[in-house]
Amino acid sequence: MSAAPQKAKPGAEKIAVNVTAVVPLNDLVTRFEFQRSDGDLFPPFSGGAHTVVTMDDNGRHRLNPYSLMSDPADLTTYAISVRRDDEGRGGSLFMHRNVSVGDRMTITYPVNLFSLDLRARKHVFLAGGIGITPFMAMIAQLEHSNGNWELHYACRTPALGTYVDELRYKYPNKVHIYYDDQNQAIRLEDLLDGQPLGTNIYVCGPKGMIDWVHATASAAGWPDANVHSEEFLAPQPGEPFEVRLCKSDKTITVGEHESLLEAIERAGVEAPFLCRGGSCGQCETNVVSHDGTFVHRDHWLTEDQHASGEKIMPCVSRFAGKSLELDR
Amino acid sequence: MSKFEFPPSIKSRPVYGTLEARPGKGHLMIADADGAEAIMDIATPDLMAQTHIIYIPRGTDFADKLRSLNPAQFYEGPTYAASVSRIRRVLQDAHMGLQVYLAGTEGLMGQAQNEAMMAGIPHTAIQTEHRGSTARRMQCVHCKGITEDVETDPFVCSHCGLNLFVRDHYSRRLAAYQGVCIDAEDPGNVPAPKGIYE
């Protein structure tokens, strides 16, 4: 048994769990807590890790990644906090509506694509909305080793400030909150100015926020290696299209509201994956031939690879055109 | 002096680039000997207004030329060892947004890079440009003594006197290449020394 990512296997190892708590935090966000069904301890994880939750939605399997936000030192419980997305594909709605205490579910071993750089002299966290979740675990981890950190957390309104009260109560001198509806904004240029050498910044939030942090830090002379970000993309709907899987000798149709990866899995073909959000690179698939246009949406392939038409990340990317043949 | 093209080697061997001015809140340039020319190649009045130059001439006469660029601060040191306390102090007071530029010999760049890394700058963010002597800073793997400015292979360890073979195996931590006894099996059977790149 190994938690290490293994090429060509579909996903990390799985763990059967029971839902032990469902805690609504505000209008949009609910925390779900899990314990292992076999009563054992969970595998250790580090702050920033995520798990992929399998949801059995009337026979349809949904697999969504969520950051683990519980204390990494507590291996009896894993917790995730899920923001309800009424316009999304239904995974978060399923969690909010259908999951209750006592349910049995399957989650994967943790995978960390957003870990702390423990060489850093100081850690500055920038969270936007539900982007607070990985930082909850990172903060708990750093507190155990008396780490040097501060949090700048932008929320829409006080009512939607997930974990604001808890964070402010526990760490009054390290937590800074900014409310959009009170026209408060993170003054990033001032914040970056004068940080000690060896400071690392971490940003988790909407794409616009992530791009803004990378661009502002870069213009202020910060090395790329000191700026970390995580954004899970949800697959976007699109026109249905047909795909030939030549190794499996199957032709499948990708529906409007499903991803290419989900369509491949639905056809019973094992395809590797880890994050299902366009960042980890595990599901990278070779294109054998194509006649049409790719809709690349991942953070993994380079622009040249996107232009080459030789690779696709089926977790988030789509295709429009006459024919597509994949090496799968 | 024209730039030396290092032959292809193992992955352990450092690769040097060409300095370029990058956006930053402050600029620290450390150079020795012909490395001065790499600084002069990128110097502009705006850049120099935010630049601290630490320079070790090693017998060259570039110091006045660098001084005439009007950097915000200029320090001329007799040796690297005499300059290192100043380098440490500058890094200790520095903030994120500092750009570090190193130019000159491998020994100088390796040691200064080490100081910058220990101050918290990732080595991938430190710019380097090799100029001047291709002599190496060598560590004897037997006695651990460092011999500076080694030009021939093999050479005699300045500490323990063993005949050492010059390897491309490099230690970033020590800022030195590894020298290994060449006649351990057959003492006295030492090939005639020749230039490292001959």
Chai-1 contact restraints between the chains, C-beta under 6 A:
chainA,res_idxA,chainB,res_idxB,connection_type,confidence,min_distance_angstrom,max_distance_angstrom,comment,restraint_id
A,R121,B,G120,contact,1.0,0.0,6.0,A-B,restraint_1
A,G194,B,H95,contact,1.0,0.0,6.0,A-B,restraint_2
A,Q195,B,M96,contact,1.0,0.0,6.0,A-B,restraint_3
A,L197,B,A94,contact,1.0,0.0,6.0,A-B,restraint_4
A,L197,B,A119,contact,1.0,0.0,6.0,A-B,restraint_5
A,L197,B,G120,contact,1.0,0.0,6.0,A-B,restraint_6
A,G198,B,G120,contact,1.0,0.0,6.0,A-B,restraint_7
A,T199,B,M96,contact,1.0,0.0,6.0,A-B,restraint_8
A,A219,B,P23,contact,1.0,0.0,6.0,A-B,restraint_9
A,A220,B,G97,contact,1.0,0.0,6.0,A-B,restraint_10
A,G221,B,P23,contact,1.0,0.0,6.0,A-B,restraint_11
A,G221,B,G24,contact,1.0,0.0,6.0,A-B,restraint_12
A,G221,B,K25,contact,1.0,0.0,6.0,A-B,restraint_13
A,G221,B,G97,contact,1.0,0.0,6.0,A-B,restraint_14
A,G221,B,Q99,contact,1.0,0.0,6.0,A-B,restraint_15
A,W222,B,M96,contact,1.0,0.0,6.0,A-B,restraint_16
A,P223,B,P122,contact,1.0,0.0,6.0,A-B,restraint_17
A,P223,B,A125,contact,1.0,0.0,6.0,A-B,restraint_18
A,A225,B,P122,contact,1.0,0.0,6.0,A-B,restraint_19
A,A225,B,T124,contact,1.0,0.0,6.0,A-B,restraint_20
